[in-house]
Amino acid sequence: MIGLDGCTVDCVHPEKVALVVASAPDPDELSVVTQVFKLLGDPTRARLLYALLEAGELCVCDLAASTGTAESTVSQALRMLRASGVVTGRREGRNVFYRLSDGHVRMLLDVTREHVVHTTSVGSSERQGAVR
């Protein structure tokens, strides 16, 4: 018995394979892409990013208070996010205000959350349908 993840008939579609090979990111680009996903894979960093998505711009104190995270943890996470180009900072007096670096980061966060909400609601509907 072959599951859904296997081919029942061994066949290769050369035109599709060629398209994928021609369009595939090069190893350096793929490395950067996976690093961005690793950054998003940490709940603390994700909370900070969603806080910045909502508020637009926050200082470390505001980020700590709004996410229930220690300031030292926020600072450490922001260093990583800034080094990766996901957030940027603006100094105003003695404070630094952080924001998402660009619209691509906003879009990535929005689409990811939308996907999770959609997947959760679809999964919930399927479970409810199975119970009936």
Secondary structure, 3 states (H helix, E strand, C coil): CCCCCCCCCCCCCHHHHHHHHHHCCCHHHHHHHHHHHHHHCCHHHHHHHHHHHHHCCEEHHHHHHHHCCCHHHHHHHHHHHHHCCCEEEEEECCEEEEEECCHHHHHHHHHHHHHHHHHHHHHHHHHHHHHC
